[in-house]
């Protein structure tokens, strides 16, 4: 293979995986062509039975002549033991995590959840270098969270899988930042450790939902009214609880509740059916929130647990708010609403190309959505 030249780097085409081009003029000098198209100039040398590597810079920001000179200097430093003084300082997991949060586009709730998870389950790892996190450490921590629990907490499969999912994303970020060469979390995949997300299937039967609605007819508590709204629209808990009166909008002449920035990032219009209108009438208040907090002025309701406990005592029913979304979807199919409409009412994105062309916010489609919502009874 010829020497690395400007012409060869300008003509190289990125592959699906990083491509290394090694120089024949200066042994240890190489170019790494990333799938994104960026080209990193690298110095590497075998020393004490391991490969020591350093990124010199990004081409064409640094000339090949300068990169070769720096490679020769680096190799000399490694062989004399001086490289430890000049190589990039190893990054602690905490610093990597903060950098990740700053550069990766995540929703506010996701950021908050990541901080809670990392801060609790990996607290003792935050000050250690990312490069020192080994496969063995990862494997042991996964099983400890899953089988024994951390810091006096209960064993939890779901949190063990969540921790490793977040850690894997951080390690991939570290690879992209050239802090490490491989992802230590991959050991769980290679050993075929079950980390599949176990989907809940609980929901309320139509008779149970009817019983809940009957027993709460005279209950105007904000959470109770939000629960009624979820049963009749399939909204997610946070979508319902954060609604403001300003989200009650006119769309093509049809009164709708506008769900702004939902989970899939696509604004969702929910036509106001007679059932929804009944909830809105009972929820009328002088605040900006449809379901205002009873504890904190100027805020929406946030903690639903006391109400769910009270409703359990009243009805004998035990459920989570997301069970109501499954209840809505199940009931929609039971009353004959077609599958595509159910997906639209739930605001689920479709991989079907034709479905992606449908503009569901047109007047006629909003009317059909409202008609479908009217059919949801218990």
C-alpha positions as CSV (number, residue, x, y, z in Angstrom):
1,X,0.0,0.0,0.0
2,X,1.4,3.5,-0.9
3,X,2.1,6.2,1.7
4,X,-0.8,8.2,3.0
5,X,-1.1,11.3,0.8
6,X,-3.5,14.2,0.4
7,X,-4.8,12.6,-2.8
8,X,-5.5,9.2,-1.2
9,X,-7.3,10.8,1.7
10,X,-9.4,13.1,-0.5
11,X,-10.4,10.1,-2.7
12,X,-11.2,7.6,0.0
13,X,-14.9,6.7,0.5
14,X,-16.3,6.0,4.0
15,X,-17.5,2.5,4.8
16,X,-20.1,1.2,7.2
17,X,-17.4,0.6,9.8
18,X,-14.2,2.6,10.6
19,X,-11.5,2.1,8.0
20,X,-7.8,2.3,9.0
21,X,-5.2,3.2,6.4
22,X,-1.6,2.7,7.7
23,X,1.4,4.6,6.4
24,X,4.5,2.8,5.0
25,X,6.7,5.9,5.3
26,X,6.4,6.3,9.0
27,X,5.5,3.1,10.8
28,X,2.9,3.8,13.4
29,X,1.2,6.6,11.5
30,X,-2.3,5.9,10.3
31,X,-5.6,7.5,9.2
32,X,-8.9,6.4,10.6
33,X,-11.8,7.1,8.2
34,X,-15.1,7.1,10.1
35,X,-18.5,6.2,8.7
36,X,-19.5,9.8,9.1
37,X,-16.7,10.8,6.6
38,X,-14.4,12.5,9.2
39,X,-10.7,11.5,9.1
40,X,-8.6,11.2,12.2
41,X,-4.8,11.1,12.0
42,X,-3.5,8.6,14.5
43,X,-0.2,7.6,16.1
44,X,0.2,4.1,17.5
45,X,2.9,1.9,18.8
46,X,3.2,-1.5,20.4
47,X,4.7,-1.2,23.9
48,X,4.8,-3.6,26.9
49,X,2.5,-6.1,25.1
50,X,-0.2,-3.5,24.4
51,X,-1.0,-1.0,21.7
52,X,-0.7,2.7,22.8
53,X,-2.7,5.0,20.5
54,X,-3.1,8.8,20.3
55,X,-5.2,10.9,18.0
56,X,-3.0,13.6,16.5
57,X,-5.8,15.6,14.9
58,X,-8.5,15.7,12.3
59,X,-7.6,15.9,8.6
60,X,-7.3,18.3,6.9
61,X,-7.1,20.5,10.0
62,X,-3.5,19.2,10.5
63,X,-1.1,18.6,7.7
64,X,0.3,15.2,7.0
65,X,3.8,16.5,7.5
66,X,3.0,17.8,11.0
67,X,1.1,14.6,11.8
68,X,4.1,12.4,10.8
69,X,6.4,14.5,12.9
70,X,4.1,14.3,15.9
71,X,3.8,10.5,15.4
72,X,7.6,10.1,15.6
73,X,7.7,12.2,18.8
74,X,4.9,10.2,20.3
75,X,6.5,6.8,19.6
76,X,9.7,8.1,21.2
77,X,7.8,9.2,24.2
78,X,6.1,5.9,24.6
79,X,9.3,3.9,24.3
80,X,11.0,6.1,26.9
81,X,7.9,6.1,29.2
82,X,7.3,9.8,28.9
83,X,4.0,9.4,27.1
84,X,2.1,9.2,30.4
85,X,2.9,12.8,31.0
86,X,1.7,14.1,27.6
87,X,-1.2,11.9,26.6
88,X,-4.8,13.0,27.1
89,X,-6.0,12.9,30.7
90,X,-8.4,10.0,31.3
91,X,-11.9,11.2,31.6
92,X,-14.0,10.2,34.7
93,X,-17.4,8.7,34.1
94,X,-19.0,11.8,35.7
95,X,-17.3,14.1,33.2
96,X,-18.3,11.9,30.3
97,X,-21.9,11.8,31.5
98,X,-22.1,15.6,31.8
99,X,-20.6,16.0,28.3
100,X,-23.1,13.5,27.0
101,X,-26.0,15.4,28.5
102,X,-24.7,18.7,26.9
103,X,-24.3,17.3,23.4
104,X,-27.1,14.7,23.0
105,X,-30.6,15.9,22.3
106,X,-32.7,14.4,25.1
107,X,-36.1,15.4,26.6
108,X,-36.0,17.1,30.0
109,X,-37.7,14.2,31.7
110,X,-35.2,11.8,30.1
111,X,-32.3,13.9,31.3
112,X,-33.8,13.9,34.8
113,X,-34.3,10.1,34.8
114,X,-30.7,9.5,33.5
115,X,-29.3,11.6,36.3
116,X,-31.3,9.7,38.9
117,X,-30.4,6.3,37.5
118,X,-26.6,7.0,37.1
119,X,-26.4,8.9,40.4
120,X,-27.9,6.0,42.3
121,X,-26.8,2.8,40.6
122,X,-23.4,3.9,39.5
123,X,-22.5,6.5,42.1
124,X,-19.3,4.7,43.1
125,X,-18.1,4.7,39.5
126,X,-18.5,8.4,38.8
127,X,-14.9,9.4,39.7
128,X,-13.2,6.4,38.0
129,X,-11.8,6.8,34.4
130,X,-14.0,5.6,31.7
131,X,-11.2,3.5,30.3
132,X,-11.0,1.5,33.5
133,X,-14.6,0.3,33.4
134,X,-14.1,-3.4,32.4
135,X,-16.5,-6.1,31.1
136,X,-16.1,-7.9,34.4
137,X,-17.2,-4.8,36.3
138,X,-20.2,-4.3,34.1
139,X,-21.3,-7.9,34.4
140,X,-21.0,-7.9,38.2
141,X,-22.9,-4.6,38.5
142,X,-25.7,-5.9,36.3
143,X,-26.2,-9.0,38.4
144,X,-25.9,-7.1,41.7
145,X,-28.7,-4.7,40.7
146,X,-30.8,-7.5,39.3
147,X,-30.3,-10.1,42.0
148,X,-29.3,-8.4,45.2
149,X,-30.1,-4.7,45.0
150,X,-27.9,-1.6,45.4
151,X,-27.5,0.6,48.6
152,X,-30.2,-1.3,50.4
153,X,-32.6,-1.1,47.5
154,X,-34.6,-4.1,46.3
155,X,-33.4,-6.3,43.5
156,X,-34.9,-5.1,40.2
157,X,-34.6,-6.5,36.7
158,X,-36.1,-3.5,35.0
159,X,-33.6,-1.1,36.6
160,X,-30.7,-3.4,35.9
161,X,-31.6,-3.3,32.2
162,X,-32.2,0.4,32.2
163,X,-28.8,1.1,33.9
164,X,-27.0,-1.0,31.3
165,X,-28.9,0.6,28.4
166,X,-27.8,4.1,29.6
167,X,-24.2,3.0,30.3
168,X,-24.0,1.4,26.9
169,X,-25.0,4.7,25.3
170,X,-22.3,6.5,27.4
171,X,-19.7,4.0,26.4
172,X,-20.6,4.3,22.7
173,X,-20.2,8.1,23.1
174,X,-16.8,7.5,24.7
175,X,-15.8,5.4,21.7
176,X,-16.9,8.2,19.4
177,X,-14.8,10.6,21.5
178,X,-11.9,8.1,21.2
179,X,-11.6,7.6,25.0
180,X,-12.0,3.8,24.6
181,X,-11.8,1.2,21.8
182,X,-14.7,-1.1,22.7
183,X,-17.9,-1.0,24.7
184,X,-17.6,-3.1,27.9
185,X,-21.4,-3.4,28.1
186,X,-21.2,-5.6,25.0
187,X,-20.2,-8.5,27.3
188,X,-23.9,-8.9,28.2
189,X,-24.9,-9.3,24.6
190,X,-22.0,-11.6,23.8
191,X,-23.0,-13.8,26.7
192,X,-26.6,-13.7,25.7
193,X,-27.8,-12.3,29.0
194,X,-31.5,-11.6,28.9
195,X,-32.0,-7.8,29.0
196,X,-35.3,-7.7,27.1
197,X,-37.8,-5.2,28.3
198,X,-40.8,-7.0,29.8
199,X,-43.9,-5.2,28.6
200,X,-46.7,-4.8,31.0
201,X,-50.1,-6.1,29.7
202,X,-52.4,-5.0,32.6
203,X,-55.5,-3.1,31.7
204,X,-59.1,-2.6,33.0
205,X,-61.9,-4.7,31.5
206,X,-64.8,-2.6,30.2
207,X,-66.9,-3.6,33.2
208,X,-64.1,-2.5,35.6
209,X,-63.7,0.8,33.7
210,X,-67.5,1.3,33.9
211,X,-67.3,0.6,37.7
212,X,-64.5,3.1,38.1
213,X,-66.4,5.8,36.1
214,X,-69.6,5.3,38.0
215,X,-68.0,5.4,41.5
216,X,-66.1,8.7,40.6
217,X,-69.0,10.6,39.0
218,X,-69.1,13.1,41.8
219,X,-65.4,13.3,42.4
220,X,-63.9,16.5,41.0
221,X,-60.4,16.0,42.2
222,X,-57.9,16.9,39.4
223,X,-56.3,13.5,39.3
224,X,-59.7,11.8,39.2
225,X,-60.7,14.0,36.2
226,X,-57.4,13.3,34.5
227,X,-58.0,9.6,34.9
228,X,-61.4,10.0,33.2
229,X,-59.7,11.9,30.4
230,X,-57.2,9.1,29.9
231,X,-59.9,6.5,29.7
232,X,-61.7,8.4,27.0
233,X,-58.6,9.5,24.9
234,X,-55.8,7.1,25.6
235,X,-53.4,10.0,26.6
236,X,-50.2,9.2,28.4
237,X,-50.2,10.3,32.1
238,X,-47.8,13.3,31.6
239,X,-49.6,14.4,28.4
240,X,-52.9,14.6,30.4
241,X,-51.5,16.1,33.6
242,X,-49.6,18.9,31.9
243,X,-52.5,20.2,29.8
244,X,-53.1,23.9,30.0
245,X,-56.3,25.8,29.1
246,X,-54.3,27.4,26.3
247,X,-54.0,23.8,24.8
248,X,-57.7,23.9,24.1
249,X,-57.5,25.1,20.5
250,X,-59.5,25.4,17.3
251,X,-58.2,23.2,14.5
252,X,-60.0,23.5,11.2
253,X,-63.1,24.7,13.0
254,X,-63.0,21.7,15.5
255,X,-62.3,22.1,19.2
256,X,-59.2,20.0,20.1
257,X,-56.8,19.5,22.9
258,X,-53.3,20.0,21.6
259,X,-50.6,17.7,23.0
260,X,-47.4,19.6,22.5
261,X,-44.0,17.9,22.1
262,X,-45.3,14.3,23.0
263,X,-43.0,11.3,23.3
264,X,-42.6,10.9,19.5
265,X,-42.1,14.6,19.0
266,X,-45.1,15.0,16.7
267,X,-47.8,17.4,18.0
268,X,-51.1,15.6,18.5
269,X,-54.6,17.0,18.2
270,X,-57.3,15.3,20.2
271,X,-60.8,16.3,19.1
272,X,-63.1,17.2,22.0
273,X,-65.8,14.5,22.2
274,X,-68.8,14.7,24.5
275,X,-67.0,12.6,27.0
276,X,-63.9,14.9,26.9
277,X,-66.1,18.0,27.1
278,X,-67.7,16.6,30.2
279,X,-64.3,16.2,31.9
280,X,-63.3,19.8,30.8
281,X,-66.5,21.2,32.3
282,X,-65.9,19.5,35.6
283,X,-62.3,20.5,35.6
284,X,-63.0,24.3,35.1
285,X,-60.8,26.4,37.4
286,X,-59.2,29.8,37.5
287,X,-55.6,28.6,37.0
288,X,-53.7,28.1,33.7
289,X,-53.6,24.3,34.2
290,X,-56.6,22.1,33.5
291,X,-55.4,19.8,36.3
292,X,-53.8,22.1,38.8
293,X,-51.7,21.0,41.8
294,X,-53.6,21.0,45.1
295,X,-50.3,21.5,46.9
296,X,-48.2,23.9,44.8
297,X,-49.6,27.1,43.4
298,X,-49.0,27.7,39.7
299,X,-48.1,24.1,39.0
300,X,-49.9,21.2,37.5
301,X,-50.7,18.0,39.4
302,X,-47.7,15.7,39.6
303,X,-48.1,12.9,42.2
304,X,-51.0,10.6,41.4
305,X,-50.3,8.0,44.0
306,X,-52.5,9.3,46.8
307,X,-55.5,9.4,44.4
308,X,-54.8,5.9,43.0
309,X,-54.6,4.6,46.6
310,X,-57.9,6.3,47.4
311,X,-59.6,5.0,44.3
312,X,-58.4,1.5,45.1
313,X,-60.1,1.7,48.5
314,X,-63.2,3.0,46.9
315,X,-63.5,0.6,44.0
316,X,-61.2,-2.3,44.8
317,X,-59.3,-1.8,41.5
318,X,-55.5,-1.6,41.4
319,X,-54.1,0.1,38.3
320,X,-51.4,2.4,36.9
321,X,-52.1,5.3,34.7
322,X,-50.5,3.6,31.7
323,X,-53.0,0.7,32.2
324,X,-55.7,3.2,31.1
325,X,-53.9,3.7,27.8
326,X,-54.1,0.0,27.2
327,X,-57.7,0.0,28.4
328,X,-58.5,2.7,25.8
329,X,-56.8,0.9,23.0
330,X,-58.4,-2.5,23.9
331,X,-61.9,-0.9,24.1
332,X,-61.4,0.9,20.8
333,X,-60.9,-2.4,19.0
334,X,-63.8,-4.0,20.9
335,X,-66.2,-1.3,19.6
336,X,-65.0,-1.8,16.0
337,X,-62.6,1.0,15.5
338,X,-60.1,0.0,12.8
339,X,-56.4,-0.5,13.6
340,X,-55.0,2.5,11.7
341,X,-57.4,4.8,13.5
342,X,-56.4,3.3,16.9
343,X,-52.8,4.0,16.1
344,X,-53.7,7.6,15.2
345,X,-55.7,8.1,18.3
346,X,-52.7,6.9,20.4
347,X,-50.4,9.1,18.3
348,X,-48.2,6.1,17.4
349,X,-45.9,6.7,14.5
350,X,-46.2,4.2,11.6
351,X,-43.4,2.7,9.5
352,X,-45.8,2.3,6.7
353,X,-44.9,4.8,3.9
354,X,-48.5,5.3,2.8
355,X,-49.7,6.0,6.3
356,X,-47.0,8.6,6.6
357,X,-48.6,10.6,3.8
358,X,-51.9,10.9,5.5
359,X,-52.4,14.4,7.0
360,X,-54.5,13.5,10.1
361,X,-55.0,17.2,11.0
362,X,-57.3,17.8,8.0
363,X,-60.8,18.7,8.9
364,X,-62.4,15.5,7.7
365,X,-59.9,13.3,9.5
366,X,-60.3,15.3,12.7
367,X,-64.1,14.7,12.4
368,X,-63.5,11.0,11.9
369,X,-61.3,11.0,15.0
370,X,-63.9,12.7,17.0
371,X,-66.6,10.3,15.8
372,X,-64.3,7.4,16.9
373,X,-63.8,8.9,20.3
374,X,-67.6,9.2,20.7
375,X,-67.8,5.4,20.3
376,X,-65.5,4.8,23.3
377,X,-67.9,3.9,26.1
378,X,-67.7,1.6,29.0
